[in-house]
């Protein structure tokens, strides 16, 4: 076999330690698998010599080929003494390699078989690399002949090292890979626990991606076959293609959730979903299909996917995503390491410590950066939660301050209600009593003026108080039966009394299809109607005011009504219409001077109608009158009980005459004017009463003479003891003595719901709102069930 003796391209001197770039490598491709070691003897087949081809460079890379390949290169020794050397192939996926060491005389002095499926001696080391030892003597020329047969890609990074140097390098590699796998395992466990406790899928996908990368690294480095699966050739056959597919699968899922692409970038999300589907199929295919098919598909798709992910991360970073910058850095390191390692395998970059380990280093740093990114996201989420909590606390503080302000304003208006209503009640009461006396026409005119002025002032106060109630949320609607026709007619009658009947006429039309008995809040409904009808009368100098009620929608149990108040007044411009339903706004500034008013009436109407889940509006043109309308849904009530409850004050009183001679009341009132009014009203109806000026006196009188009282009229705010505490003590006394309870009627100028609830809580049965009219008082006395009144 002296034909192998060629010019020595690879020379070893005493100072030589490693030859990584083997020069002068030649190869023969044997697709029919006919050649053997004997085939290369010139005496047997001289034509074989002509088939040798020179490999450009030092790296052998033929990718996937089922053919048998033969390689040869020469080694020349200029050593001064014998040394042991090691030859290794840093590619763990080669099935079988037959090494023949041939001396200068053509004799085969060494024959070794190595590979992941073939080992023949202890020298053919069972470590992570395919390697064997040989002795090299001074001035020795050797030819190395290599036969390769494998189902994997034919990548043969051959290296020749002095044995001691090889051992040192391998120890360093073992330590480096131990640090690599140990660090990744710690990160996997750490983030795995976080995933379990936080239920964040980003951590789960990160851990699965990290484990896939570790699986790939264990395969590509040979540590998997050395320490994990050993002689399990199935894992060795599918490990590379399966680990790559799983890495891209879980990497894609991690990218999607980590960068929140579903919400931030729909197009990128669809690309990632497509990648997930493809690599899911490839993962399944790796278990059944030959490796070369899967890897052939994975290589171009992986390259495309890498750059797509890179540009997605760059795009998200440019959009301001703080997490994208971590991913961009991590992915850039992985791309750099993988590309450098691939170029080294292809022979385009020299083989050295850097190019051999740059991919692993890139993976490790990538995983570290991504782990830091996840930790940063936790920290950012914590900061955002703290900021949100602080904002919530500030918002709560502001809300509490606003609520306190609203409450203070409500209490102020409640106090003002009491303080203003009390003297107004006295003025109206005294004026009402004067109107019942024998006075001259001139005096009657003065009294009517006082009464009308007081009524107007009371209306203004009521508007302000109603607006305050709505502003603070204290306005509540009732749901009681009422007669619709009577309510509408009464509302018109009240306004008609004050109108100039010679110039303004009123008419009412109620759709016959509307049930007379409905359920709702008649007081608030009457308030809206009175306001709209009063406005129509105010702005109609001469003409007609028509109130029309129609049914717009009818269904079982409910009916929707539309109320139209049509006038022939001055009309409105579009600009004026825009201001109508705003608080303290009127059509223009001259309206207040000419017609009066606070500008609250229509704003209150709007709030009341919306509180009843209805709508309100106006249709008008300047000089052509106006149509104010509102629609509300009301419940139907056809029970006989509701009919009985639909009686109004006038109907109750008109059922008289009543005999009040047997009635005796206990009246507690500290205001002298109100006391005078009550005395005058009760005397008018021949009702006997005992009057006291504070709550304690009322309790003492009741304890002394409780059998003689038919009922109690109790003012709420009095000196010494208020009406609430007095009522409570009276109820306690009744329980202690075991006597029947006497009905107590609260006299109050407060119109807020909490005061009325407070009155009930202290044992009061009914209430009368100041100013108290003669009809209100008479109705309450008649309706008190404990009074034995003869009809």
Secondary structure, 3 states (H helix, E strand, C coil): CHHHCCCCCEEECCCCCEECCCCCCEEEEECCCCCCHHHHCCCCCHHHHHHCEECCCCCEEEEECCCEEEEEEEEEECCCCCEEEEEEECCCCCCEEEEEEECCCCCEEEEEEECCCCCCCCCCCCCCCEEEEEEECCCCEEEEEEEEECCCEEEECEEEEEHHHHHHHHHHHHHHHHHHHHHHHHHHHHHHHHHHHHCCHHHHHHHHHHHHHHHHHHHHHCHHHHHHCCCCHHHHHHHHHHHHHHHHHHHHHHHHHHCCHHHHCHHHHHHHHHHHHHHHHHHHHHCCCCHHHHHHHHHHHHHHHHHHHHHHHHHHHHCCCHHHHHHHHHHHHHHHHHHHHHHHHCCCCCCCHHHHHHHHHHHHHHHHHHHHHHHHHHHHHHHHHHHHHHHHHHHHHHHHHHHHHHHHHHHHHHHHHHHHHHHHHHHHHHHHHHHCCCCCHHHHHHHHHHHHHHHHHHHHHHHHHHHHHHHHCCCCCCCEEEEHHHHHHHHHHHHHHHCCCCCEEEEEEECCCCCCEEEECHHHHHHHHHHHHHHHHHCCCCEEEEEEEEEEEEECCEEEEEEEEEECCCCCCHHHHHHCCCCCCCCCHHHHHHHCCCCCHHHHHHHHHHHCCCEEEEEECCCCCEEEEEEEEEEECCCHHHHHHCCCHHHHHHCCCCECCCCEEEEECCCHHHHHHHHHHHHHCCCEEEEECCHHHHHHHHHHHHHHCCEEEEECCCCCCCHHHHHHHHHHHHHHHCCCCCCEEEEECCCCHHHHHHHHHCCCCEEEECCCCHHHHHHHHHHCCCCCCEC
